[in-house]
Amino acid sequence: MSGRLAPHAAELAEGIAALGLVLPQETVDRLLAFGELLLKWNRVYNLTAIREPRELITHHLLDSLAVLPHLQQAQRLADIGSGGGLPGIPLAIVRSGLLVSSVETVNKKASFQQQARIELELGNLAVFNRRVETLSAAELPGGAADAVVSRAFSSLADFVRVAGHLVAADGSLYAMKGVFPTEEIAALPPGWTLGASHALRVPGLDAERHLLVIRRSA
């Protein structure tokens, strides 16, 4: 392959293996193609603060894929405040049977995602250029999502408040965080509770990562 990510293709492959994932080469190539597209658009549209190819591999692609082992049962996923399509687009690439709804309010970022959907032929991806509060569960492909994920919200309470209505009765919110947010967990709104917490190890990334699973209280 050619492109700015070509020198780092082996690092992506090694990172995927370190996460315990086995992916066909075609899928790995599509992940790299998405990364190249993100780098290209980022020159003009400022989609992400990450501009170095190697950091895109670790901070975006591998960071997104690190949650995959915890989403094996999910069939319908909504990515809230997805920015440049992270983690939703990498997840859609890797799991073609997963219905991914990506929700992003900024027009230029949603436009990029639409272009990525077309160029990468992601028939399982729907992009909503909307505020999540205005989106109903019935509008999502397949209905309410069994997994609603975000790595962009400032607090767990805000995440629950604006996106909780999109979660299916037996579904969960998945919040991607850095340092374990003890105070945010204590401030969860009534009716919601921490169901599980997973420490994530992202290959090549020397930083704390946690995936918090938020569920409705019994």
Backbone hydrogen bonds, N-H to C=O, Kabsch-Sander energy under -0.5 kcal/mol:
donor,donor_aa,acceptor,acceptor_aa,energy
6,A,3,G,-1.0
8,H,5,L,-2.0
9,A,6,A,-1.5
12,L,8,H,-1.7
13,A,9,A,-2.2
14,E,10,A,-2.7
15,G,11,E,-2.3
16,I,12,L,-2.5
17,A,13,A,-2.0
18,A,14,E,-2.3
19,L,15,G,-1.5
20,G,17,A,-1.7
21,L,16,I,-2.1
23,L,21,L,-0.5
27,T,24,P,-0.6
28,V,24,P,-1.9
29,D,25,Q,-2.7
30,R,26,E,-1.6
31,L,27,T,-2.0
32,L,28,V,-2.2
33,A,29,D,-2.2
34,F,30,R,-2.2
35,G,31,L,-2.2
36,E,32,L,-2.5
37,L,33,A,-2.1
38,L,34,F,-2.4
39,L,35,G,-2.3
40,K,36,E,-2.4
41,W,37,L,-2.6
42,N,38,L,-1.9
43,R,39,L,-0.8
43,R,40,K,-0.8
44,V,41,W,-1.2
45,Y,41,W,-3.0
46,N,42,N,-1.1
51,R,49,A,-0.6
56,L,52,E,-2.1
57,I,53,P,-1.7
58,T,54,R,-1.9
59,H,55,E,-3.0
60,H,55,E,-0.6
60,H,56,L,-1.3
61,L,56,L,-2.2
62,L,57,I,-2.9
63,D,58,T,-1.0
64,S,60,H,-1.9
65,L,61,L,-2.2
66,A,62,L,-1.5
67,V,64,S,-1.1
68,L,65,L,-1.4
70,H,67,V,-1.7
71,L,68,L,-2.2
72,Q,69,P,-0.5
74,A,71,L,-1.1
77,L,99,L,-3.2
78,A,147,A,-2.4
79,D,101,S,-3.1
80,I,78,A,-0.6
80,I,149,V,-2.7
81,G,103,V,-1.7
82,S,79,D,-0.5
82,S,103,V,-1.6
85,G,82,S,-1.7
86,L,82,S,-2.4
89,I,85,G,-2.8
91,L,87,P,-2.0
92,A,88,G,-2.4
93,I,89,I,-2.4
94,V,90,P,-2.2
95,R,91,L,-2.4
96,S,94,V,-0.6
98,L,95,R,-1.6
99,L,75,Q,-2.5
99,L,97,G,-0.5
100,V,98,L,-0.7
100,V,124,N,-3.0
101,S,77,L,-3.0
101,S,99,L,-0.5
102,S,100,V,-0.6
102,S,126,A,-3.2
103,V,79,D,-3.1
103,V,101,S,-0.5
104,E,102,S,-0.6
104,E,128,F,-2.6
110,A,106,V,-2.3
111,S,107,N,-2.7
112,F,108,K,-1.8
113,Q,109,K,-2.0
114,Q,110,A,-2.2
115,Q,111,S,-2.1
116,A,112,F,-2.6
117,R,113,Q,-2.6
118,I,114,Q,-2.0
119,E,115,Q,-3.0
120,L,116,A,-2.5
121,E,118,I,-0.8
122,L,117,R,-2.3
123,G,121,E,-1.3
125,L,122,L,-1.6
126,A,100,V,-2.7
128,F,102,S,-3.4
129,N,127,V,-0.6
130,R,128,F,-1.6
134,T,131,R,-1.8
135,L,132,V,-1.3
139,E,136,S,-1.3
140,L,137,A,-1.2
143,G,140,L,-2.6
145,A,166,L,-2.3
146,D,76,R,-1.2
147,A,76,R,-1.7
148,V,172,S,-2.2
149,V,78,A,-3.0
149,V,147,A,-0.5
150,S,174,Y,-1.9
159,F,155,S,-2.0
160,V,156,L,-2.6
161,R,157,A,-2.4
162,V,158,D,-2.5
163,A,159,F,-2.0
164,G,160,V,-1.9
166,L,163,A,-1.9
167,V,164,G,-1.4
168,A,145,A,-3.1
171,G,168,A,-2.1
172,S,146,D,-1.7
173,L,214,I,-2.8
174,Y,148,V,-3.4
175,A,173,L,-0.6
175,A,212,L,-2.7
176,M,150,S,-3.0
176,M,174,Y,-0.6
177,K,175,A,-0.6
177,K,210,H,-3.3
182,T,180,F,-1.6
185,I,181,P,-2.1
186,A,182,T,-1.9
187,A,183,E,-1.0
188,L,185,I,-1.5
192,W,189,P,-1.5
193,T,215,R,-3.0
195,G,193,T,-0.7
195,G,213,V,-3.2
196,A,213,V,-1.4
198,H,211,L,-2.5
200,L,198,H,-0.5
200,L,209,R,-2.7
202,V,200,L,-0.6
205,L,202,V,-2.3
206,D,204,G,-0.6
207,A,205,L,-1.6
210,H,177,K,-3.1
211,L,198,H,-2.8
212,L,175,A,-2.7
212,L,210,H,-0.6
213,V,196,A,-3.0
214,I,173,L,-3.0
214,I,212,L,-0.7
215,R,193,T,-2.7
217,S,191,G,-2.4
